Amino acid sequence: MARILSISYEPTLLITRELLLRQLGHTVVSAEGFAQAFKACKNGDNFDLLILGHSIPHDDKLEMISEARKTCGCPVLALLRHGETPLPGIERSIDSWEPQAFMQAVGEMLGPQLVKRDLS
């Protein structure tokens, strides 16, 4: 299964996202903000996917993407607020808050071999 770094400024969203991803058998490292996220990347942890949460402001997401490219080197999925401008330089973004849409995007990014089962 995949190793995923999930970043948010909202602890309850991190917990919810972690629970969903763990149900599929993934290992999840949750980071509340920049400092925790970059510490995880700089510690040499290898991640298959980086997820930027809805709660992170647009400009902060741009900065995180730039730093993640230097330290983590993994694909980025950005969860956007409705109407938020898509971010340049990332592999995928979605503006849905539905768990099914989120899990589908994760599955498509990781490939079908890493998706253990459907949540429906």
Secondary structure, DSSP 8 states (H G I E B T S, - for coil): --EEEEEES-HHHHHHHHHHHHHTT-EEEEEESHHHHHHHHHTT---SEEEE-TTS-HHHHHHHHHHHHHHT---EEEE--TT----TT-SEEE----HHHHHHHHHHHH-GGG------
